[in-house]
Amino acid sequence: MVGTAGPPTPPPRRPEELTTADSPTTTDEYLEGLEPPARAELQRIRALVLTVVPGVTESISYRMPTMTYRGRALVHVTASKKHLSLHPSPWSIEEHADRLAGYDTTAHVVRFTPATALPTDLLEDLVRHHVRQIDDDRHRAGPAGSATGDLLRPAVGGRPHRLDDM
C-alpha cells in the first residue's frame, strides 16, 4: 500500500511524565526516552561510573537509574525538563562543596545541564569518595556491622538524615 505510513510516532515521553505502569525498568529504557543532549550526558556519567568502580550493578530505583556498589546505592541519575541530577552521597557533596560551588546543590543532589556538565575529574572524585564511604560501612551510627547502629546519616545542614529519606 503506497502512502499509508500509519499514524506519526509520538515524541519520547520524559521520565517524569510516565506512569508507574509504563515506567522504564532498565537504565537503557530510561535513557531511550530522553532528548539527545540529556541522554548523551547521562550515558557519559554511566560509562564513567562503570569504568571507575568495578562490580557496579545497575537498576531502576525510585524511578531513577541507579548504580549500586556492594549492595548500596552509589549514585542515582535523573533528567527533568530544566536540568539533570546526580545523587551521590551527602558526604561526597560535602567533601567537594568548594568544587561544586557553581552548581545548584542540596545535601543529596547536584543539578546541572548538558551545557554545564560536571567535569570528569569531579565526577570521578565524587564517586570514589562515596565508594570509600561504602567500603568503610559508613551508614551506621554505631561501629560498623553492629546491631545497635541506627541508620542515621551524619547531620547535614543541621539536621540528621535517615537512609530511607533518600
Rosetta constraint file for C-alpha pairs under 8 A:
AtomPair CA 12 CA 32 HARMONIC 7.91 0.50
AtomPair CA 12 CA 33 HARMONIC 5.07 0.50
AtomPair CA 12 CA 34 HARMONIC 6.87 0.50
AtomPair CA 12 CA 35 HARMONIC 7.86 0.50
AtomPair CA 13 CA 17 HARMONIC 6.22 0.50
AtomPair CA 13 CA 18 HARMONIC 6.96 0.50
AtomPair CA 13 CA 33 HARMONIC 5.87 0.50
AtomPair CA 13 CA 34 HARMONIC 7.51 0.50
AtomPair CA 14 CA 18 HARMONIC 6.96 0.50
AtomPair CA 14 CA 33 HARMONIC 5.99 0.50
AtomPair CA 14 CA 34 HARMONIC 6.14 0.50
AtomPair CA 14 CA 79 HARMONIC 8.00 0.50
AtomPair CA 14 CA 80 HARMONIC 7.27 0.50
AtomPair CA 14 CA 81 HARMONIC 7.81 0.50
AtomPair CA 15 CA 23 HARMONIC 7.19 0.50
AtomPair CA 15 CA 24 HARMONIC 7.80 0.50
AtomPair CA 15 CA 30 HARMONIC 6.82 0.50
AtomPair CA 15 CA 33 HARMONIC 6.85 0.50
AtomPair CA 15 CA 34 HARMONIC 7.68 0.50
AtomPair CA 15 CA 79 HARMONIC 7.42 0.50
AtomPair CA 15 CA 80 HARMONIC 7.58 0.50
AtomPair CA 16 CA 80 HARMONIC 6.94 0.50
AtomPair CA 18 CA 22 HARMONIC 5.96 0.50
AtomPair CA 18 CA 23 HARMONIC 5.54 0.50
AtomPair CA 19 CA 23 HARMONIC 5.86 0.50
AtomPair CA 23 CA 63 HARMONIC 7.07 0.50
AtomPair CA 24 CA 29 HARMONIC 5.26 0.50
AtomPair CA 24 CA 30 HARMONIC 5.21 0.50
AtomPair CA 24 CA 60 HARMONIC 7.58 0.50
AtomPair CA 24 CA 63 HARMONIC 7.45 0.50
AtomPair CA 25 CA 29 HARMONIC 6.67 0.50
AtomPair CA 25 CA 30 HARMONIC 7.54 0.50
AtomPair CA 25 CA 59 HARMONIC 7.57 0.50
AtomPair CA 25 CA 60 HARMONIC 6.03 0.50
AtomPair CA 26 CA 30 HARMONIC 6.38 0.50
AtomPair CA 26 CA 58 HARMONIC 7.89 0.50
AtomPair CA 26 CA 59 HARMONIC 6.01 0.50
AtomPair CA 26 CA 60 HARMONIC 5.94 0.50
AtomPair CA 26 CA 65 HARMONIC 7.36 0.50
AtomPair CA 27 CA 31 HARMONIC 6.15 0.50
AtomPair CA 27 CA 58 HARMONIC 7.09 0.50
AtomPair CA 27 CA 59 HARMONIC 6.50 0.50
AtomPair CA 27 CA 60 HARMONIC 6.53 0.50
AtomPair CA 27 CA 65 HARMONIC 5.25 0.50
AtomPair CA 27 CA 66 HARMONIC 7.86 0.50
AtomPair CA 28 CA 32 HARMONIC 6.11 0.50
AtomPair CA 29 CA 33 HARMONIC 6.75 0.50
AtomPair CA 30 CA 34 HARMONIC 7.23 0.50
AtomPair CA 30 CA 65 HARMONIC 7.21 0.50
AtomPair CA 31 CA 39 HARMONIC 5.54 0.50
AtomPair CA 31 CA 42 HARMONIC 7.65 0.50
AtomPair CA 31 CA 43 HARMONIC 7.71 0.50
AtomPair CA 32 CA 39 HARMONIC 7.37 0.50
AtomPair CA 34 CA 38 HARMONIC 6.20 0.50
AtomPair CA 34 CA 39 HARMONIC 5.40 0.50
AtomPair CA 34 CA 79 HARMONIC 7.64 0.50
AtomPair CA 35 CA 39 HARMONIC 6.01 0.50
AtomPair CA 36 CA 40 HARMONIC 5.94 0.50
AtomPair CA 37 CA 41 HARMONIC 6.35 0.50
AtomPair CA 37 CA 114 HARMONIC 6.15 0.50
AtomPair CA 38 CA 42 HARMONIC 6.20 0.50
AtomPair CA 38 CA 79 HARMONIC 6.82 0.50
AtomPair CA 38 CA 84 HARMONIC 7.16 0.50
AtomPair CA 38 CA 113 HARMONIC 7.77 0.50
AtomPair CA 38 CA 114 HARMONIC 6.10 0.50
AtomPair CA 39 CA 43 HARMONIC 5.98 0.50
AtomPair CA 40 CA 44 HARMONIC 6.15 0.50
AtomPair CA 41 CA 45 HARMONIC 6.38 0.50
AtomPair CA 41 CA 114 HARMONIC 6.04 0.50
AtomPair CA 41 CA 117 HARMONIC 7.42 0.50
AtomPair CA 42 CA 46 HARMONIC 6.06 0.50
AtomPair CA 42 CA 77 HARMONIC 7.09 0.50
AtomPair CA 42 CA 78 HARMONIC 7.94 0.50
AtomPair CA 43 CA 47 HARMONIC 6.04 0.50
AtomPair CA 44 CA 48 HARMONIC 6.15 0.50
AtomPair CA 45 CA 49 HARMONIC 6.22 0.50
AtomPair CA 45 CA 123 HARMONIC 7.69 0.50
AtomPair CA 46 CA 50 HARMONIC 6.18 0.50
AtomPair CA 47 CA 51 HARMONIC 6.08 0.50
AtomPair CA 48 CA 52 HARMONIC 6.00 0.50
AtomPair CA 48 CA 120 HARMONIC 7.95 0.50
AtomPair CA 48 CA 124 HARMONIC 7.41 0.50
AtomPair CA 49 CA 53 HARMONIC 5.86 0.50
AtomPair CA 49 CA 56 HARMONIC 7.86 0.50
AtomPair CA 49 CA 67 HARMONIC 7.92 0.50
AtomPair CA 49 CA 124 HARMONIC 7.50 0.50
AtomPair CA 49 CA 127 HARMONIC 7.11 0.50
AtomPair CA 50 CA 54 HARMONIC 6.48 0.50
AtomPair CA 50 CA 55 HARMONIC 7.85 0.50
AtomPair CA 50 CA 56 HARMONIC 6.19 0.50
AtomPair CA 52 CA 124 HARMONIC 7.14 0.50
AtomPair CA 52 CA 128 HARMONIC 7.80 0.50
AtomPair CA 53 CA 69 HARMONIC 7.97 0.50
AtomPair CA 53 CA 128 HARMONIC 7.80 0.50
AtomPair CA 53 CA 131 HARMONIC 7.94 0.50
AtomPair CA 55 CA 69 HARMONIC 6.76 0.50
AtomPair CA 55 CA 70 HARMONIC 7.92 0.50
AtomPair CA 56 CA 67 HARMONIC 6.12 0.50
AtomPair CA 56 CA 68 HARMONIC 5.42 0.50
AtomPair CA 56 CA 69 HARMONIC 4.99 0.50
AtomPair CA 56 CA 70 HARMONIC 7.70 0.50
AtomPair CA 57 CA 67 HARMONIC 5.60 0.50
AtomPair CA 57 CA 68 HARMONIC 5.15 0.50
AtomPair CA 57 CA 69 HARMONIC 6.69 0.50
AtomPair CA 58 CA 65 HARMONIC 7.12 0.50
AtomPair CA 58 CA 66 HARMONIC 5.65 0.50
AtomPair CA 58 CA 67 HARMONIC 4.63 0.50
AtomPair CA 58 CA 68 HARMONIC 6.17 0.50
AtomPair CA 59 CA 65 HARMONIC 5.95 0.50
AtomPair CA 59 CA 66 HARMONIC 5.29 0.50
AtomPair CA 59 CA 67 HARMONIC 6.61 0.50
AtomPair CA 59 CA 68 HARMONIC 7.80 0.50
AtomPair CA 60 CA 64 HARMONIC 5.23 0.50
AtomPair CA 60 CA 65 HARMONIC 4.63 0.50
AtomPair CA 60 CA 66 HARMONIC 5.55 0.50
AtomPair CA 61 CA 65 HARMONIC 6.47 0.50
AtomPair CA 61 CA 66 HARMONIC 6.00 0.50
AtomPair CA 64 CA 76 HARMONIC 6.13 0.50
AtomPair CA 64 CA 77 HARMONIC 6.19 0.50
AtomPair CA 64 CA 78 HARMONIC 5.85 0.50
AtomPair CA 65 CA 76 HARMONIC 5.64 0.50
AtomPair CA 65 CA 77 HARMONIC 5.67 0.50
AtomPair CA 65 CA 78 HARMONIC 6.94 0.50
AtomPair CA 66 CA 73 HARMONIC 6.57 0.50
AtomPair CA 66 CA 74 HARMONIC 7.41 0.50
AtomPair CA 66 CA 75 HARMONIC 5.86 0.50
AtomPair CA 66 CA 76 HARMONIC 4.38 0.50
AtomPair CA 66 CA 77 HARMONIC 6.67 0.50
AtomPair CA 67 CA 73 HARMONIC 6.03 0.50
AtomPair CA 67 CA 74 HARMONIC 5.57 0.50
AtomPair CA 67 CA 75 HARMONIC 5.46 0.50
AtomPair CA 67 CA 76 HARMONIC 6.39 0.50
AtomPair CA 68 CA 72 HARMONIC 5.26 0.50
AtomPair CA 68 CA 73 HARMONIC 4.35 0.50
AtomPair CA 68 CA 74 HARMONIC 5.01 0.50
AtomPair CA 68 CA 75 HARMONIC 7.12 0.50
AtomPair CA 69 CA 73 HARMONIC 6.31 0.50
AtomPair CA 69 CA 74 HARMONIC 5.75 0.50
AtomPair CA 69 CA 131 HARMONIC 7.50 0.50
AtomPair CA 69 CA 134 HARMONIC 7.87 0.50
AtomPair CA 70 CA 134 HARMONIC 7.65 0.50
AtomPair CA 72 CA 134 HARMONIC 7.53 0.50
AtomPair CA 74 CA 88 HARMONIC 6.33 0.50
AtomPair CA 74 CA 89 HARMONIC 7.39 0.50
AtomPair CA 74 CA 127 HARMONIC 7.25 0.50
AtomPair CA 74 CA 130 HARMONIC 6.68 0.50
AtomPair CA 74 CA 131 HARMONIC 7.11 0.50
AtomPair CA 75 CA 86 HARMONIC 6.83 0.50
AtomPair CA 75 CA 87 HARMONIC 5.29 0.50
AtomPair CA 75 CA 88 HARMONIC 4.66 0.50
AtomPair CA 75 CA 89 HARMONIC 7.42 0.50
AtomPair CA 75 CA 127 HARMONIC 7.54 0.50
AtomPair CA 76 CA 86 HARMONIC 5.98 0.50
AtomPair CA 76 CA 87 HARMONIC 4.92 0.50
AtomPair CA 76 CA 88 HARMONIC 6.83 0.50
AtomPair CA 77 CA 84 HARMONIC 7.43 0.50
AtomPair CA 77 CA 85 HARMONIC 5.54 0.50
AtomPair CA 77 CA 86 HARMONIC 4.73 0.50
AtomPair CA 77 CA 87 HARMONIC 6.16 0.50
AtomPair CA 78 CA 84 HARMONIC 5.69 0.50
AtomPair CA 78 CA 85 HARMONIC 5.09 0.50
AtomPair CA 78 CA 86 HARMONIC 6.77 0.50
AtomPair CA 79 CA 83 HARMONIC 6.22 0.50
AtomPair CA 79 CA 84 HARMONIC 4.41 0.50
AtomPair CA 79 CA 85 HARMONIC 6.30 0.50
AtomPair CA 80 CA 84 HARMONIC 6.08 0.50
AtomPair CA 82 CA 113 HARMONIC 7.44 0.50
AtomPair CA 83 CA 111 HARMONIC 6.24 0.50
AtomPair CA 83 CA 112 HARMONIC 5.49 0.50
AtomPair CA 83 CA 113 HARMONIC 4.88 0.50
AtomPair CA 83 CA 114 HARMONIC 7.91 0.50
AtomPair CA 84 CA 111 HARMONIC 5.65 0.50
AtomPair CA 84 CA 112 HARMONIC 5.35 0.50
AtomPair CA 84 CA 113 HARMONIC 5.53 0.50
AtomPair CA 84 CA 114 HARMONIC 7.52 0.50
AtomPair CA 85 CA 109 HARMONIC 6.43 0.50
AtomPair CA 85 CA 110 HARMONIC 5.58 0.50
AtomPair CA 85 CA 111 HARMONIC 4.50 0.50
AtomPair CA 85 CA 112 HARMONIC 6.37 0.50
AtomPair CA 86 CA 109 HARMONIC 5.71 0.50
AtomPair CA 86 CA 110 HARMONIC 5.22 0.50
AtomPair CA 86 CA 111 HARMONIC 6.55 0.50
AtomPair CA 87 CA 108 HARMONIC 5.84 0.50
AtomPair CA 87 CA 109 HARMONIC 4.56 0.50
AtomPair CA 87 CA 110 HARMONIC 6.45 0.50
AtomPair CA 88 CA 92 HARMONIC 6.48 0.50
AtomPair CA 88 CA 93 HARMONIC 7.10 0.50
AtomPair CA 88 CA 108 HARMONIC 6.76 0.50
AtomPair CA 88 CA 109 HARMONIC 6.77 0.50
AtomPair CA 88 CA 126 HARMONIC 6.87 0.50
AtomPair CA 88 CA 127 HARMONIC 6.91 0.50
AtomPair CA 88 CA 130 HARMONIC 7.02 0.50
AtomPair CA 89 CA 93 HARMONIC 6.49 0.50
AtomPair CA 89 CA 108 HARMONIC 6.27 0.50
AtomPair CA 89 CA 130 HARMONIC 6.08 0.50
AtomPair CA 90 CA 94 HARMONIC 6.05 0.50
AtomPair CA 90 CA 107 HARMONIC 5.21 0.50
AtomPair CA 90 CA 108 HARMONIC 5.13 0.50
AtomPair CA 90 CA 109 HARMONIC 7.93 0.50
AtomPair CA 90 CA 156 HARMONIC 7.46 0.50
AtomPair CA 91 CA 95 HARMONIC 5.91 0.50
AtomPair CA 91 CA 129 HARMONIC 7.93 0.50
AtomPair CA 91 CA 130 HARMONIC 7.25 0.50
AtomPair CA 92 CA 96 HARMONIC 6.19 0.50
AtomPair CA 92 CA 126 HARMONIC 5.30 0.50
AtomPair CA 92 CA 127 HARMONIC 7.58 0.50
AtomPair CA 92 CA 129 HARMONIC 5.75 0.50
AtomPair CA 92 CA 130 HARMONIC 5.89 0.50
AtomPair CA 93 CA 97 HARMONIC 5.68 0.50
AtomPair CA 93 CA 100 HARMONIC 7.68 0.50
AtomPair CA 93 CA 107 HARMONIC 6.82 0.50
AtomPair CA 93 CA 108 HARMONIC 7.33 0.50
AtomPair CA 93 CA 109 HARMONIC 7.80 0.50
AtomPair CA 93 CA 110 HARMONIC 7.85 0.50
AtomPair CA 93 CA 126 HARMONIC 7.11 0.50
AtomPair CA 94 CA 107 HARMONIC 7.50 0.50
AtomPair CA 96 CA 100 HARMONIC 6.30 0.50
AtomPair CA 96 CA 126 HARMONIC 7.25 0.50
AtomPair CA 97 CA 101 HARMONIC 6.13 0.50
AtomPair CA 99 CA 122 HARMONIC 7.58 0.50
AtomPair CA 100 CA 105 HARMONIC 7.59 0.50
AtomPair CA 103 CA 110 HARMONIC 6.72 0.50
AtomPair CA 103 CA 111 HARMONIC 6.37 0.50
AtomPair CA 103 CA 112 HARMONIC 6.41 0.50
AtomPair CA 104 CA 110 HARMONIC 5.98 0.50
AtomPair CA 104 CA 111 HARMONIC 5.21 0.50
AtomPair CA 104 CA 112 HARMONIC 7.01 0.50
AtomPair CA 105 CA 109 HARMONIC 5.58 0.50
AtomPair CA 105 CA 110 HARMONIC 4.52 0.50
AtomPair CA 105 CA 111 HARMONIC 6.16 0.50
AtomPair CA 106 CA 110 HARMONIC 6.74 0.50
AtomPair CA 107 CA 156 HARMONIC 6.44 0.50
AtomPair CA 107 CA 157 HARMONIC 7.46 0.50
AtomPair CA 108 CA 166 HARMONIC 7.58 0.50
AtomPair CA 112 CA 116 HARMONIC 5.79 0.50
AtomPair CA 112 CA 117 HARMONIC 6.01 0.50
AtomPair CA 112 CA 118 HARMONIC 7.30 0.50
AtomPair CA 113 CA 117 HARMONIC 5.78 0.50
AtomPair CA 118 CA 122 HARMONIC 6.60 0.50
AtomPair CA 118 CA 123 HARMONIC 6.39 0.50
AtomPair CA 119 CA 123 HARMONIC 6.32 0.50
AtomPair CA 120 CA 124 HARMONIC 6.12 0.50
AtomPair CA 121 CA 125 HARMONIC 6.16 0.50
AtomPair CA 122 CA 126 HARMONIC 6.14 0.50
AtomPair CA 123 CA 127 HARMONIC 6.17 0.50
AtomPair CA 124 CA 128 HARMONIC 5.95 0.50
AtomPair CA 125 CA 129 HARMONIC 5.92 0.50
AtomPair CA 126 CA 130 HARMONIC 6.44 0.50
AtomPair CA 127 CA 131 HARMONIC 6.24 0.50
AtomPair CA 128 CA 132 HARMONIC 6.31 0.50
AtomPair CA 129 CA 133 HARMONIC 6.43 0.50
AtomPair CA 130 CA 134 HARMONIC 6.20 0.50
AtomPair CA 131 CA 135 HARMONIC 6.06 0.50
AtomPair CA 132 CA 136 HARMONIC 6.08 0.50
AtomPair CA 133 CA 137 HARMONIC 6.17 0.50
AtomPair CA 133 CA 138 HARMONIC 5.24 0.50
AtomPair CA 134 CA 138 HARMONIC 5.85 0.50
AtomPair CA 134 CA 139 HARMONIC 7.85 0.50
AtomPair CA 136 CA 144 HARMONIC 7.65 0.50
AtomPair CA 137 CA 144 HARMONIC 5.81 0.50
AtomPair CA 137 CA 145 HARMONIC 7.67 0.50
AtomPair CA 138 CA 144 HARMONIC 7.28 0.50
AtomPair CA 139 CA 151 HARMONIC 6.05 0.50
AtomPair CA 139 CA 152 HARMONIC 6.61 0.50
AtomPair CA 139 CA 153 HARMONIC 5.86 0.50
AtomPair CA 139 CA 163 HARMONIC 7.68 0.50
AtomPair CA 140 CA 144 HARMONIC 6.51 0.50
AtomPair CA 140 CA 145 HARMONIC 7.89 0.50
AtomPair CA 140 CA 149 HARMONIC 4.91 0.50
AtomPair CA 140 CA 150 HARMONIC 5.55 0.50
AtomPair CA 140 CA 151 HARMONIC 5.18 0.50
AtomPair CA 140 CA 152 HARMONIC 6.28 0.50
AtomPair CA 140 CA 153 HARMONIC 7.19 0.50
AtomPair CA 141 CA 149 HARMONIC 4.91 0.50
AtomPair CA 141 CA 150 HARMONIC 5.36 0.50
AtomPair CA 141 CA 151 HARMONIC 6.68 0.50
AtomPair CA 141 CA 152 HARMONIC 6.16 0.50
AtomPair CA 141 CA 153 HARMONIC 7.43 0.50
AtomPair CA 142 CA 146 HARMONIC 6.25 0.50
AtomPair CA 142 CA 148 HARMONIC 6.17 0.50
AtomPair CA 142 CA 149 HARMONIC 4.00 0.50
AtomPair CA 142 CA 150 HARMONIC 6.84 0.50
AtomPair CA 143 CA 149 HARMONIC 6.65 0.50
AtomPair CA 144 CA 149 HARMONIC 7.69 0.50
AtomPair CA 145 CA 149 HARMONIC 7.60 0.50
AtomPair CA 151 CA 162 HARMONIC 5.99 0.50
AtomPair CA 151 CA 163 HARMONIC 6.07 0.50
AtomPair CA 152 CA 160 HARMONIC 6.59 0.50
AtomPair CA 152 CA 161 HARMONIC 5.83 0.50
AtomPair CA 152 CA 162 HARMONIC 4.61 0.50
AtomPair CA 152 CA 163 HARMONIC 6.45 0.50
AtomPair CA 153 CA 160 HARMONIC 6.12 0.50
AtomPair CA 153 CA 161 HARMONIC 5.05 0.50
AtomPair CA 153 CA 162 HARMONIC 5.69 0.50
AtomPair CA 153 CA 163 HARMONIC 6.74 0.50
AtomPair CA 154 CA 160 HARMONIC 5.78 0.50
AtomPair CA 154 CA 161 HARMONIC 6.76 0.50
AtomPair CA 155 CA 159 HARMONIC 4.88 0.50
AtomPair CA 155 CA 160 HARMONIC 4.04 0.50
AtomPair CA 155 CA 161 HARMONIC 6.38 0.50
AtomPair CA 156 CA 160 HARMONIC 6.37 0.50
AtomPair CA 156 CA 161 HARMONIC 7.31 0.50
AtomPair CA 161 CA 165 HARMONIC 6.64 0.50
AtomPair CA 162 CA 166 HARMONIC 7.47 0.50
